[in-house]
Amino acid sequence: MSSVSYTRGSDDNDLLPWLKFAICVALIGLAGPALTRNGDIIARLTGLSRSWIGLVLVATATSLPELFTGVSAVTAADAPNIAVGDALGSCVFNLVMLVLLDELSREEPMYRHIDQGHILTAGFGVILIGSYANLHSLTSNQHGLARQPKAGACESPTCGHFYPNPAISVARPRSQLGF
């Protein structure tokens, strides 16, 4: 496994990663409208709904940069935090973008014009993000990063009483947090 390391210097090579990053961003920005137009054409040619094409084809194509970034961050750069940050940051950015687009639609909320099947998709996304947060909080306890439950407390995450990370322990009464 090769590890890429960069040290900050005073030469012009400090700008090269920024330039490469900007070129990649521009290429992805140019590809977005083309993916959307071609996805719409595929929906019309195949008779599949635009929602289905967006959910499967366009979402897969636009998630490929995250996939390749995650794989290369873990394998080539030995930086798993970049992979996780990229995936979760992308989710958060997409949700913020939807809120802003809804706010910009002046006449009527954007959500009144979309297929109701997207509610199921959004719910599934929320479940996946919540599952990751729960898994992360459970594994962080193994490294001594969170408080231990009081003696006799239910230690199963399904009880709703034990959440190893106090930052997300909203289901536990304050008296059980040890404050």
Order of alpha helices (4+ residues) and beta strands (2+ residues): alpha-alpha-alpha-alpha-alpha
